[in-house]
């Protein structure tokens, strides 16, 4: 070991046998890539692969420890092994969970604090990956409101630590030690194959024989990302490396080439991958094989100084604590700030995260790793267990009691008491209580047909209140989730059979239009801009959708519905934030001087306006449909209102209209709809609709 590494080892109290400083250097690359990715540094769009590098490192180190013990003793002392793992990972994790939970209690609304309680209790028992898998997408916007989200990877590691030693012992006890490597390769290949089989969430075998499991696994992207079976090959790459690490080629030039090639693979993944990719899938092979090549070659290369210098090793040594603390800091920064991180924010967060990581390493990680720490200080053992149980119980209680709603401040707008933001959205979303497909009113022959995604269905409350209940018209709803209701469009996003859903929904609407004796008014709306931006949106020619494609689709729809008047409603301005959540945050301490005024309106979104203007221009130039711009009724030149005239929230979450918002918009455009209803031709038979829209 070089003098500089020895000096660093003394500073950080490293006393390991067979210490591999280049592995700590690789840890530094891994943790920095994750931190920079979470700080939204654009160049590191694939920085999340740092977690996969950690999996390779864990597979290599843990397998090396277990293999050595098995060869020396013929077995593994599982009690000793798990005790070492607990001492290595437990104290810093519990400290992070404790600090984060207390701070969350002071600042988070009941809705988010309830989810935090569930995440906390699952993290305690190494199951948070299951919790987040069942909840949502790792990369969705609400990820910035989940301070324990990063513990999913720790749970996967701990599940690996639980299962892998037992598997090795079984092989040794059965006299199959020479079959371990082939079995490891087979298991890794099977894991990778599972990524391909379930990437789109569809499996004919599961659908036929295990329908419940098929439904549970339908979100293929999240299933692959969060569950251990789809990550086994990453640990397997590191584990297999143990059998080759003693068979190195002693040529430094060769090892240099291998190391640089490995660094190139890792750098490519960090810089070129992005969050829209299905992952791990085959994509993870690039950073994982790169990490394996670095571990294999760096120790005996001329360029090893890149990984074994004092700075790299020091960062590697605190990488665990840095990983633990950086994400909660980012979440709190987002929650208490305006949501966007500028350069100053990034620097301050980085400085704070490194400071806490160093303190945690020196005052928590290192002392607890001492060989006889718990046996020589039994009080600490008791405290450790008490803290463990207290955190678990607190998390369960928070989760089961609506996030300790007693902490919430008095609402400063006219808010209905429904418990939390999630319940408010479920109860007061403009489409809540209405079918995705079906008639509203006394007749099955509609006067109005409402089409679209969830941003179309949120007009159901307004149409029902004003036109069905108020004027005895009949309404038919034909909507889907994240689905364009336009001829010639499909969607192949992994995880759902959007193609069939889109076409069936459109055909359902056209069938009802065709039944009408008088052509119904067709109203269509979507979250146009966000749908267009989503990865995986295509038309029949596999072309990425743009504004022109959507406008042409609207014109094809008008042709398909014949003489039925068509009203197209553009993007709503959106609130940008969940206002119910903001108005129910606890205020006795952190938000004591909370001013609601800035949240009663929001700044107009120029991207949404730009698309609306494109629809407006096309409507005016073609005369084929009436265009309605919600911005005209909710916004002035500088701001958009977030409450109605009675100070009730227009949005049920950050972008869907509430029942109040739905009524507000439909009431505002009531003359446009009534004019369209009055102009319908009598005794109509629609020759334009003779065939259903085909894929």
C-alpha positions as CSV (number, residue, x, y, z in Angstrom):
1,X,0.0,0.0,0.0
2,X,1.4,3.4,-1.0
3,X,2.3,6.0,1.7
4,X,-0.6,8.2,0.7
5,X,-3.1,5.3,1.0
6,X,-1.6,4.4,4.4
7,X,-2.0,8.0,5.5
8,X,-5.6,8.0,4.3
9,X,-6.2,4.7,6.0
10,X,-5.0,6.1,9.3
11,X,-7.2,9.2,9.0
12,X,-10.2,7.0,8.3
13,X,-9.2,4.2,10.6
14,X,-9.0,1.5,7.9
15,X,-7.6,-1.7,9.4
16,X,-8.7,-4.3,6.8
17,X,-6.7,-7.3,5.7
18,X,-6.2,-7.5,1.9
19,X,-7.6,-4.0,1.5
20,X,-8.3,-3.0,-2.1
21,X,-8.0,0.8,-2.4
22,X,-9.1,0.8,-6.0
23,X,-12.4,-0.7,-5.0
24,X,-13.0,2.3,-2.7
25,X,-12.0,4.5,-5.7
26,X,-14.7,2.8,-7.7
27,X,-17.1,3.4,-4.9
28,X,-16.3,7.1,-5.2
29,X,-17.2,7.0,-8.9
30,X,-20.4,5.2,-8.1
31,X,-21.6,7.5,-5.2
32,X,-20.6,10.7,-7.0
33,X,-22.6,9.7,-10.1
34,X,-25.7,9.0,-8.0
35,X,-25.4,12.3,-6.1
36,X,-24.8,14.3,-9.3
37,X,-27.8,12.6,-10.9
38,X,-30.0,13.4,-8.0
39,X,-28.8,17.0,-8.0
40,X,-30.1,17.2,-11.6
41,X,-26.7,17.9,-13.1
42,X,-27.6,17.4,-16.7
43,X,-24.3,15.8,-17.9
44,X,-24.9,12.9,-15.4
45,X,-28.3,11.8,-16.8
46,X,-27.3,8.2,-16.3
47,X,-25.8,8.7,-12.9
48,X,-28.3,6.3,-11.3
49,X,-26.1,3.4,-12.6
50,X,-23.9,4.1,-9.7
51,X,-26.2,1.9,-7.7
52,X,-25.6,-1.0,-10.1
53,X,-21.9,-0.5,-9.7
54,X,-22.4,-0.9,-5.9
55,X,-24.2,-4.2,-6.6
56,X,-21.2,-5.5,-8.6
57,X,-18.9,-4.4,-5.8
58,X,-21.1,-6.1,-3.2
59,X,-21.3,-9.3,-5.2
60,X,-17.5,-9.3,-5.5
61,X,-16.6,-8.5,-1.9
62,X,-19.2,-10.6,-0.1
63,X,-18.6,-13.6,-2.3
64,X,-14.9,-13.3,-1.7
65,X,-15.4,-13.3,2.1
66,X,-17.8,-16.3,2.0
67,X,-15.7,-18.3,-0.5
68,X,-12.6,-17.9,1.7
69,X,-14.4,-19.0,4.8
70,X,-16.0,-21.9,3.1
71,X,-12.6,-23.1,1.7
72,X,-11.0,-22.8,5.2
73,X,-13.8,-24.2,7.4
74,X,-16.3,-26.0,5.0
75,X,-19.1,-23.8,6.2
76,X,-20.1,-20.2,7.1
77,X,-20.8,-18.9,10.5
78,X,-24.1,-17.2,9.6
79,X,-24.6,-15.6,13.0
80,X,-21.2,-14.0,12.7
81,X,-21.7,-13.0,9.1
82,X,-25.1,-11.3,9.7
83,X,-23.7,-9.6,12.9
84,X,-20.9,-8.1,10.7
85,X,-23.5,-6.9,8.2
86,X,-25.6,-5.3,10.9
87,X,-22.6,-3.6,12.4
88,X,-21.5,-2.4,9.0
89,X,-24.9,-1.1,7.8
90,X,-27.2,-0.8,10.7
91,X,-26.0,2.1,12.9
92,X,-25.6,4.7,10.1
93,X,-28.9,3.6,8.5
94,X,-30.8,3.9,11.8
95,X,-29.3,7.3,12.4
96,X,-30.4,8.5,9.0
97,X,-33.8,7.1,9.4
98,X,-34.2,8.7,12.8
99,X,-33.1,12.2,11.8
100,X,-35.1,12.1,8.5
101,X,-38.3,10.9,10.2
102,X,-38.1,13.6,12.9
103,X,-37.6,16.3,10.3
104,X,-40.3,14.9,8.1
105,X,-42.7,15.0,11.0
106,X,-42.1,18.7,11.3
107,X,-42.5,19.6,7.7
108,X,-44.5,17.1,5.6
109,X,-48.2,17.2,5.2
110,X,-50.3,14.2,6.5
111,X,-50.5,12.6,3.1
112,X,-46.8,12.5,2.5
113,X,-46.0,11.7,6.1
114,X,-48.2,8.7,5.9
115,X,-46.2,7.4,2.9
116,X,-43.0,8.2,4.8
117,X,-44.2,6.1,7.7
118,X,-44.8,3.2,5.4
119,X,-41.4,3.6,3.8
120,X,-39.7,3.8,7.2
121,X,-41.2,0.6,8.6
122,X,-40.4,-1.3,5.4
123,X,-36.9,0.1,5.3
124,X,-36.3,-1.2,8.9
125,X,-36.9,-4.8,7.7
126,X,-35.2,-4.4,4.3
127,X,-38.4,-4.4,2.3
128,X,-38.6,-0.8,1.1
129,X,-38.0,-2.0,-2.5
130,X,-41.4,-3.8,-2.3
131,X,-43.1,-0.8,-0.8
132,X,-41.9,1.6,-3.6
133,X,-42.5,-1.0,-6.3
134,X,-46.2,-1.2,-5.2
135,X,-46.4,2.6,-4.9
136,X,-45.0,4.2,-8.1
137,X,-42.3,4.9,-10.6
138,X,-38.8,5.6,-9.3
139,X,-38.5,8.5,-11.8
140,X,-41.9,10.0,-11.3
141,X,-42.1,13.6,-10.0
142,X,-43.3,12.5,-6.6
143,X,-40.0,10.8,-6.1
144,X,-38.8,14.2,-4.9
145,X,-41.2,13.9,-2.0
146,X,-40.0,10.5,-0.8
147,X,-37.0,10.9,1.6
148,X,-36.5,7.2,2.0
149,X,-36.8,6.3,-1.7
150,X,-33.1,5.6,-2.0
151,X,-33.3,2.8,0.6
152,X,-34.8,0.5,-2.1
153,X,-31.2,-0.4,-3.1
154,X,-30.2,-1.1,0.4
155,X,-33.1,-3.5,0.8
156,X,-32.1,-5.3,-2.4
157,X,-28.5,-5.6,-1.0
158,X,-29.7,-6.9,2.3
159,X,-31.9,-9.5,0.6
160,X,-28.8,-10.6,-1.4
161,X,-26.9,-10.9,1.9
162,X,-29.7,-13.0,3.3
163,X,-30.0,-15.5,0.4
164,X,-26.5,-15.8,-1.1
165,X,-24.6,-17.2,2.0
166,X,-27.3,-19.9,2.4
167,X,-27.1,-20.8,-1.2
168,X,-23.3,-21.2,-1.0
169,X,-23.5,-23.3,2.1
170,X,-26.0,-25.7,0.4
171,X,-23.7,-26.2,-2.5
172,X,-20.8,-27.0,-0.2
173,X,-22.8,-29.3,2.0
174,X,-24.0,-31.2,-1.1
175,X,-20.4,-31.6,-2.4
176,X,-21.2,-29.3,-5.4
177,X,-18.6,-26.7,-4.8
178,X,-17.3,-27.0,-8.3
179,X,-20.7,-26.3,-9.7
180,X,-21.1,-23.0,-8.0
181,X,-19.6,-20.9,-10.8
182,X,-21.7,-22.6,-13.5
183,X,-24.8,-22.3,-11.4
184,X,-24.0,-18.6,-10.8
185,X,-23.7,-18.1,-14.5
186,X,-27.0,-19.8,-15.2
187,X,-28.8,-17.8,-12.4
188,X,-27.4,-14.6,-13.9
189,X,-28.5,-15.5,-17.4
190,X,-31.9,-16.4,-16.0
191,X,-32.1,-13.1,-14.2
192,X,-31.2,-11.2,-17.4
193,X,-33.8,-13.3,-19.4
194,X,-36.5,-12.3,-16.9
195,X,-35.7,-8.7,-17.8
196,X,-36.6,-9.4,-21.4
197,X,-39.7,-11.6,-20.6
198,X,-41.3,-9.1,-18.2
199,X,-40.0,-5.8,-19.6
200,X,-43.4,-4.8,-21.0
201,X,-45.3,-6.3,-18.0
202,X,-46.9,-8.9,-20.2
203,X,-46.4,-12.6,-20.0
204,X,-48.8,-15.1,-21.7
205,X,-47.7,-17.8,-19.2
206,X,-48.5,-15.6,-16.2
207,X,-51.8,-14.4,-17.7
208,X,-52.9,-18.0,-18.4
209,X,-51.9,-19.6,-15.1
210,X,-51.3,-16.9,-12.6
211,X,-53.7,-14.0,-13.5
212,X,-53.2,-12.3,-10.1
213,X,-49.5,-12.2,-10.5
214,X,-49.8,-11.0,-14.1
215,X,-51.9,-8.1,-12.9
216,X,-49.4,-7.3,-10.2
217,X,-46.4,-7.3,-12.6
218,X,-48.1,-5.3,-15.4
219,X,-45.9,-2.2,-14.7
220,X,-42.9,-3.9,-16.2
221,X,-40.5,-0.9,-15.8
222,X,-41.0,-0.6,-12.0
223,X,-41.0,-4.4,-11.6
224,X,-37.6,-4.7,-13.2
225,X,-36.2,-1.7,-11.4
226,X,-37.2,-2.5,-7.8
227,X,-37.1,-6.3,-7.4
228,X,-34.1,-8.6,-6.7
229,X,-34.7,-11.3,-9.3
230,X,-34.1,-8.8,-12.0
231,X,-30.9,-7.6,-10.4
232,X,-29.3,-11.0,-9.6
233,X,-27.2,-10.8,-12.7
234,X,-25.5,-7.6,-11.4
235,X,-24.5,-9.3,-8.2
236,X,-23.6,-12.3,-10.2
237,X,-21.1,-10.4,-12.4
238,X,-19.3,-9.3,-9.2
239,X,-19.5,-12.7,-7.6
240,X,-18.2,-14.5,-10.7
241,X,-15.2,-12.2,-10.7
242,X,-14.0,-13.8,-7.5
243,X,-13.1,-17.0,-9.4
244,X,-11.1,-15.0,-11.9
245,X,-9.4,-12.5,-9.6
246,X,-6.6,-14.8,-8.8
247,X,-5.8,-15.5,-12.4
248,X,-4.7,-12.1,-13.6
249,X,-2.4,-11.5,-16.5
250,X,0.7,-9.8,-15.0
251,X,1.2,-7.3,-17.7
252,X,0.5,-3.7,-16.6
253,X,0.0,-2.5,-20.1
254,X,-2.7,-5.1,-20.6
255,X,-4.3,-4.3,-17.3
256,X,-4.2,-0.6,-18.2
257,X,-6.1,-1.3,-21.4
258,X,-8.7,-3.4,-19.6
259,X,-9.1,-0.7,-16.9
260,X,-9.6,2.1,-19.4
261,X,-12.0,0.0,-21.3
262,X,-14.0,-0.6,-18.1
263,X,-13.9,3.1,-17.2
264,X,-15.1,3.9,-20.7
265,X,-18.1,1.6,-20.3
266,X,-18.9,3.1,-16.9
267,X,-18.5,6.7,-18.2
268,X,-20.7,5.9,-21.3
269,X,-23.5,4.7,-19.0
270,X,-23.2,7.7,-16.6
271,X,-23.2,10.3,-19.4
272,X,-25.4,8.8,-22.1
273,X,-28.1,6.8,-20.3
274,X,-31.3,8.6,-19.1
275,X,-34.2,7.9,-16.9
276,X,-36.5,7.0,-19.7
277,X,-34.7,3.8,-20.4
278,X,-36.0,0.4,-19.3
279,X,-33.6,-0.6,-16.5
280,X,-31.8,-2.7,-15.6
281,X,-32.6,-4.8,-18.8
282,X,-29.6,-5.4,-21.0
283,X,-28.6,-1.8,-20.5
284,X,-27.2,-2.6,-17.1
285,X,-24.6,-4.9,-18.6
286,X,-22.6,-1.9,-19.8
287,X,-21.8,-0.3,-16.4
288,X,-21.7,-3.6,-14.6
289,X,-19.2,-5.2,-16.9
290,X,-17.3,-2.0,-16.9
291,X,-17.1,-2.1,-13.1
292,X,-16.0,-5.7,-13.1
293,X,-13.2,-4.9,-15.5
294,X,-12.0,-2.1,-13.3
295,X,-12.1,-4.3,-10.2
296,X,-10.2,-7.0,-12.1
297,X,-7.4,-4.9,-13.6
298,X,-7.0,-1.6,-11.7
299,X,-4.8,-3.0,-8.9
300,X,-2.0,-4.0,-11.3
301,X,-2.2,-1.1,-13.8
302,X,-0.1,1.9,-14.4
303,X,-3.2,4.1,-14.1
304,X,-4.4,2.8,-10.8
305,X,-3.6,6.2,-9.2
306,X,-6.9,7.4,-10.7
307,X,-8.7,5.2,-8.2
308,X,-6.2,4.9,-5.4
309,X,-5.3,8.5,-4.9
310,X,-6.2,10.0,-1.5
311,X,-9.2,11.9,-2.6
312,X,-10.8,9.0,-4.4
313,X,-10.2,6.6,-1.5
314,X,-11.5,9.1,1.0
315,X,-14.8,9.6,-0.9
316,X,-15.1,5.8,-1.3
317,X,-14.7,5.3,2.4
318,X,-17.6,7.6,3.2
319,X,-19.7,6.5,0.3
320,X,-22.2,4.6,2.4
321,X,-23.0,7.6,4.6
322,X,-22.9,9.9,1.7
323,X,-25.4,7.8,-0.1
324,X,-27.6,7.7,3.0
325,X,-27.7,11.4,3.7
326,X,-27.6,13.1,0.3
327,X,-31.1,12.1,-0.8
328,X,-33.1,13.2,2.3
329,X,-31.3,16.6,2.1
330,X,-32.3,16.9,-1.6
331,X,-35.9,16.0,-0.8
332,X,-36.2,18.5,2.0
333,X,-34.6,21.2,-0.1
334,X,-37.2,20.6,-2.8
335,X,-40.0,20.5,-0.4
336,X,-39.1,23.7,1.5
337,X,-37.9,25.6,-1.6
338,X,-39.4,26.2,-5.0
339,X,-38.6,22.8,-6.4
340,X,-35.8,23.8,-8.8
341,X,-32.1,23.4,-7.9
342,X,-29.8,26.1,-9.2
343,X,-26.0,25.9,-9.0
344,X,-25.9,27.5,-5.6
345,X,-28.4,25.0,-4.3
346,X,-26.4,22.1,-5.7
347,X,-23.2,23.3,-4.1
348,X,-24.8,23.9,-0.7
349,X,-26.5,20.5,-0.8
350,X,-23.2,18.8,-1.8
351,X,-21.3,20.5,1.0
352,X,-23.9,19.6,3.6
353,X,-24.1,16.0,2.4
354,X,-20.3,15.5,2.5
355,X,-20.1,17.1,5.9
356,X,-22.8,14.8,7.4
357,X,-21.2,11.8,5.6
358,X,-17.8,12.5,7.2
359,X,-19.4,13.0,10.6
360,X,-21.4,9.8,10.3
361,X,-18.4,7.8,9.1
362,X,-16.2,9.0,12.0
363,X,-18.7,9.1,14.8
364,X,-21.1,6.3,13.9
365,X,-19.8,3.9,11.3
366,X,-16.3,3.4,12.6
367,X,-17.0,3.1,16.3
368,X,-19.8,0.6,15.8
369,X,-17.5,-1.5,13.5
370,X,-15.1,-2.2,16.4
371,X,-14.9,-5.9,17.0
372,X,-16.3,-6.0,20.5
373,X,-18.3,-2.8,20.5
374,X,-21.6,-4.3,21.4
375,X,-20.3,-6.9,23.8
376,X,-18.1,-4.4,25.6
377,X,-20.9,-1.7,25.7
378,X,-24.2,-3.6,26.3
379,X,-26.0,-0.3,26.9
380,X,-25.5,0.5,23.2
381,X,-26.9,-2.9,22.2
382,X,-30.1,-2.1,24.2
383,X,-30.3,1.4,22.7
384,X,-29.8,-0.1,19.2
385,X,-32.7,-2.5,19.6
386,X,-34.9,0.1,21.3
387,X,-34.3,2.5,18.5
388,X,-35.0,-0.2,15.9
389,X,-38.3,-1.1,17.4
390,X,-39.3,2.5,18.1
391,X,-38.7,3.6,14.5
392,X,-40.6,0.6,13.2
393,X,-43.6,1.2,15.5
394,X,-43.6,4.9,14.7
395,X,-43.6,4.2,11.0
396,X,-46.5,1.7,11.3
397,X,-48.5,4.1,13.5
398,X,-48.0,7.0,11.1
399,X,-49.0,4.9,8.1
400,X,-52.1,3.5,9.8
401,X,-53.3,6.9,11.2
402,X,-53.3,9.1,8.1
403,X,-49.9,10.5,8.7
404,X,-50.6,12.0,12.1
405,X,-53.1,14.5,10.7
406,X,-53.3,16.3,14.1
407,X,-50.1,18.1,13.0
408,X,-51.8,19.9,10.1
409,X,-52.4,23.6,10.3
410,X,-55.8,25.3,9.9
411,X,-56.7,25.5,6.2
412,X,-56.3,28.9,4.7
413,X,-58.7,28.2,1.7
414,X,-62.1,26.6,1.6
415,X,-61.0,22.9,1.9
416,X,-63.3,20.0,2.4
417,X,-62.2,17.7,5.3
418,X,-61.3,14.5,3.6
419,X,-58.1,13.5,5.4
420,X,-55.2,14.1,3.1
421,X,-54.1,15.0,-0.4
422,X,-54.6,11.5,-1.8
423,X,-58.1,11.3,-0.5
424,X,-58.9,14.8,-1.7
425,X,-57.9,13.8,-5.2
426,X,-59.9,10.6,-5.1
427,X,-63.0,12.4,-3.8
428,X,-62.8,15.7,-5.7
429,X,-61.1,14.9,-9.0
430,X,-63.5,16.1,-11.7
431,X,-63.9,12.6,-13.1
432,X,-64.3,10.9,-9.7
433,X,-67.4,8.8,-9.5
434,X,-67.9,8.7,-13.3
435,X,-67.2,5.7,-15.5
436,X,-64.4,5.4,-18.0
437,X,-66.9,4.2,-20.5
438,X,-70.6,4.6,-20.1
439,X,-73.7,6.8,-20.4
440,X,-74.8,9.5,-17.9
441,X,-78.4,10.4,-18.0
442,X,-81.7,8.7,-18.9
443,X,-81.0,7.7,-22.5
444,X,-78.3,5.5,-23.9
445,X,-78.3,7.8,-27.0
446,X,-76.1,10.7,-26.1
447,X,-76.4,14.4,-26.8
448,X,-72.7,15.0,-25.7
449,X,-69.8,12.6,-26.0
450,X,-66.8,13.3,-23.8
451,X,-63.5,11.7,-25.0
452,X,-59.9,11.9,-23.8
453,X,-57.5,10.8,-21.1
454,X,-57.8,11.7,-17.4
455,X,-57.6,15.4,-18.5
456,X,-60.7,14.8,-20.6
457,X,-62.6,12.9,-18.0
458,X,-62.1,15.7,-15.4
459,X,-64.8,17.7,-17.3
460,X,-67.4,15.0,-16.4
461,X,-68.5,16.8,-13.2
462,X,-69.1,20.1,-15.0
463,X,-70.9,18.5,-17.9
464,X,-73.1,16.4,-15.6
465,X,-73.9,19.3,-13.3
466,X,-74.7,21.9,-16.0
467,X,-76.0,19.8,-18.9
468,X,-77.3,16.5,-17.6
469,X,-78.8,17.6,-14.2
470,X,-79.4,21.2,-15.2
471,X,-80.8,20.8,-18.7
472,X,-81.6,17.1,-19.1
473,X,-79.2,16.3,-21.8
474,X,-77.6,12.9,-22.0
475,X,-73.8,12.4,-21.8
476,X,-71.6,9.5,-22.8
477,X,-68.1,9.2,-21.5
478,X,-65.4,7.3,-23.4
479,X,-62.0,7.9,-21.7
480,X,-58.8,6.1,-20.9
481,X,-55.7,6.7,-18.9
482,X,-52.8,8.3,-20.8
483,X,-54.3,7.4,-24.1
484,X,-54.8,9.5,-27.3
485,X,-58.3,9.1,-28.6
486,X,-57.4,9.9,-32.2
487,X,-57.5,7.8,-35.3
488,X,-54.2,6.3,-36.4
489,X,-52.6,6.5,-33.0
490,X,-51.2,3.7,-30.8
491,X,-49.1,3.7,-27.7
492,X,-46.5,1.0,-26.9
493,X,-45.2,2.2,-23.6
494,X,-43.7,-0.8,-21.7
495,X,-46.1,-2.0,-19.1
496,X,-49.5,-1.8,-20.7
497,X,-51.3,-2.8,-23.8
498,X,-52.0,0.8,-24.8
499,X,-52.6,-0.1,-28.4
500,X,-55.8,-2.1,-27.7
501,X,-57.0,0.4,-25.0
502,X,-56.7,3.4,-27.3
503,X,-58.4,1.8,-30.3
504,X,-61.2,0.2,-28.2
505,X,-62.0,3.4,-26.4
506,X,-62.1,5.3,-29.7
507,X,-64.3,2.7,-31.3
508,X,-66.6,2.7,-28.3
509,X,-67.2,6.4,-28.7
510,X,-67.7,6.2,-32.5
511,X,-70.3,3.4,-32.0
512,X,-72.4,5.6,-29.7
513,X,-72.1,8.5,-32.0
514,X,-73.3,6.4,-34.9
515,X,-76.4,5.3,-33.0
516,X,-77.6,8.8,-32.5
517,X,-80.6,10.1,-34.4
518,X,-79.3,13.6,-33.9
519,X,-75.5,14.0,-34.1
520,X,-74.1,14.5,-30.6
521,X,-71.6,17.2,-29.7
522,X,-68.2,15.6,-29.3
523,X,-65.9,17.2,-26.7
524,X,-62.3,15.9,-26.6
525,X,-59.4,16.9,-24.3
526,X,-56.1,15.5,-23.2
527,X,-53.0,16.4,-21.3
528,X,-51.8,17.2,-24.8
529,X,-48.3,18.4,-24.1
530,X,-47.3,15.8,-21.5
531,X,-48.7,12.9,-23.6
532,X,-46.6,14.2,-26.5
533,X,-43.5,14.3,-24.5
534,X,-43.7,10.8,-23.0
535,X,-41.3,8.2,-24.3
536,X,-42.9,5.4,-26.3
537,X,-45.6,7.5,-28.0
538,X,-45.8,6.5,-31.6
539,X,-48.1,6.5,-34.6
540,X,-48.5,3.6,-37.0
541,X,-45.3,4.5,-38.8
542,X,-43.3,4.3,-35.5
543,X,-42.7,8.0,-35.8
544,X,-42.3,10.1,-32.6
545,X,-45.4,12.3,-32.2
546,X,-45.2,16.0,-32.6
547,X,-47.8,18.8,-32.8
548,X,-48.4,18.2,-36.5
549,X,-49.3,14.6,-35.9
550,X,-51.8,15.5,-33.2
551,X,-53.4,18.2,-35.3
552,X,-53.8,15.8,-38.2
553,X,-55.3,13.3,-35.8
554,X,-57.9,15.8,-34.7
555,X,-58.8,16.5,-38.3
556,X,-59.1,12.7,-38.9
557,X,-61.4,12.5,-35.9
558,X,-63.6,15.2,-37.3
559,X,-63.8,13.3,-40.6
560,X,-64.8,10.2,-38.7
561,X,-67.6,11.8,-36.7
562,X,-69.2,13.4,-39.7
563,X,-71.7,16.1,-38.9
564,X,-71.2,15.9,-35.2
565,X,-69.8,19.2,-33.9
566,X,-66.3,18.9,-32.4
567,X,-65.1,20.9,-29.5
568,X,-61.4,20.5,-28.6
569,X,-60.3,21.7,-25.2
570,X,-56.6,22.5,-24.8
571,X,-54.1,22.1,-21.9
572,X,-55.2,23.4,-18.5
573,X,-52.7,25.8,-17.0
574,X,-52.0,23.4,-14.0
575,X,-51.1,24.5,-10.5
576,X,-47.6,23.0,-10.6
577,X,-47.9,21.7,-7.1
578,X,-50.4,19.8,-5.0
579,X,-52.2,22.7,-3.3
580,X,-54.1,20.5,-0.9
581,X,-50.8,19.1,0.3
582,X,-49.4,22.6,0.7
583,X,-52.3,24.0,2.6
584,X,-52.3,21.1,5.1
585,X,-48.6,21.2,6.0
586,X,-47.9,21.4,9.7
587,X,-47.4,25.0,10.7
588,X,-46.7,25.2,14.5
589,X,-42.9,25.3,14.0
590,X,-41.5,25.3,10.5
591,X,-44.4,26.9,8.7
592,X,-45.7,29.1,11.5
593,X,-45.6,32.3,9.3
594,X,-46.9,30.5,6.2
595,X,-48.4,32.9,3.6
596,X,-50.9,31.3,1.3
597,X,-51.1,34.2,-1.1
598,X,-48.4,32.9,-3.5
599,X,-50.2,29.6,-4.0
600,X,-53.6,31.1,-4.8
601,X,-52.3,31.7,-8.3
602,X,-49.5,30.3,-10.5
603,X,-47.3,31.5,-13.3
604,X,-48.6,30.5,-16.8
605,X,-46.7,27.6,-18.4
606,X,-45.4,28.8,-21.7
607,X,-45.0,25.3,-23.1
608,X,-48.7,24.5,-22.5
609,X,-49.7,27.9,-23.9
610,X,-47.6,27.3,-27.0
611,X,-49.4,24.1,-27.9
612,X,-52.8,25.6,-27.2
613,X,-51.9,28.4,-29.6
614,X,-51.1,25.8,-32.3
615,X,-54.5,24.2,-31.8
616,X,-56.2,27.7,-31.9
617,X,-54.5,28.6,-35.2
618,X,-55.5,25.3,-36.8
619,X,-59.1,25.7,-35.6
620,X,-59.3,29.2,-37.1
621,X,-57.6,28.3,-40.4
622,X,-59.6,25.0,-41.0
623,X,-62.9,25.8,-39.4
624,X,-63.3,22.1,-38.7
625,X,-63.7,22.3,-34.9
626,X,-64.2,24.8,-32.1
627,X,-61.2,25.3,-29.9
628,X,-61.5,26.1,-26.2
629,X,-58.4,27.4,-24.3
630,X,-58.7,27.0,-20.5
631,X,-56.0,29.7,-20.2
632,X,-58.7,32.2,-21.5
633,X,-60.8,31.6,-18.4
634,X,-58.2,30.9,-15.7
635,X,-55.4,33.3,-16.6
636,X,-54.5,36.9,-17.2
637,X,-51.2,38.0,-18.7
638,X,-49.2,37.3,-15.6
639,X,-50.9,34.6,-13.5
640,X,-53.4,31.8,-13.4
641,X,-56.0,31.4,-10.7
642,X,-55.9,28.2,-8.5
643,X,-59.2,28.8,-6.7
644,X,-62.7,29.5,-7.8
645,X,-64.8,32.5,-6.7
646,X,-65.6,30.7,-3.4
647,X,-61.9,30.1,-2.6
648,X,-62.2,26.4,-3.4
649,X,-59.3,24.6,-5.1
650,X,-59.6,24.4,-8.9
651,X,-57.2,21.4,-9.0
652,X,-57.5,18.1,-7.1
653,X,-53.8,17.6,-7.4
654,X,-51.1,19.5,-9.3
655,X,-52.7,19.3,-12.7
656,X,-56.2,17.6,-12.8
657,X,-59.2,19.8,-12.4
658,X,-61.2,19.3,-9.2
659,X,-65.0,19.0,-9.3
660,X,-65.0,22.8,-8.6
661,X,-62.6,23.5,-11.4
662,X,-64.6,21.3,-13.8
663,X,-67.8,23.2,-13.1
664,X,-65.9,26.5,-13.3
665,X,-64.6,25.8,-16.8
666,X,-67.8,24.1,-18.2
667,X,-69.9,27.0,-16.9
668,X,-67.5,29.4,-18.6
669,X,-67.8,27.7,-22.0
670,X,-71.5,26.8,-21.6
671,X,-72.5,29.2,-24.4
672,X,-70.1,27.5,-26.8
673,X,-71.5,24.0,-26.0
674,X,-75.1,25.2,-26.2
675,X,-74.5,26.8,-29.6
676,X,-73.0,23.6,-30.8
677,X,-76.0,21.6,-29.5
678,X,-78.5,24.0,-31.2
679,X,-76.8,23.8,-34.6
680,X,-77.0,20.0,-34.9
681,X,-78.9,18.8,-37.9
682,X,-82.2,16.9,-37.3
683,X,-83.1,13.4,-38.4
684,X,-79.4,12.6,-39.0
685,X,-77.9,9.4,-40.2
686,X,-74.1,9.6,-40.3
687,X,-72.7,8.0,-43.4
688,X,-69.2,8.9,-42.4
689,X,-69.1,6.3,-39.7
690,X,-69.4,3.0,-41.5
691,X,-66.4,1.2,-40.1
692,X,-64.6,1.2,-36.8
693,X,-61.1,2.7,-36.5
694,X,-58.6,-0.1,-37.0
695,X,-55.0,-0.3,-35.6
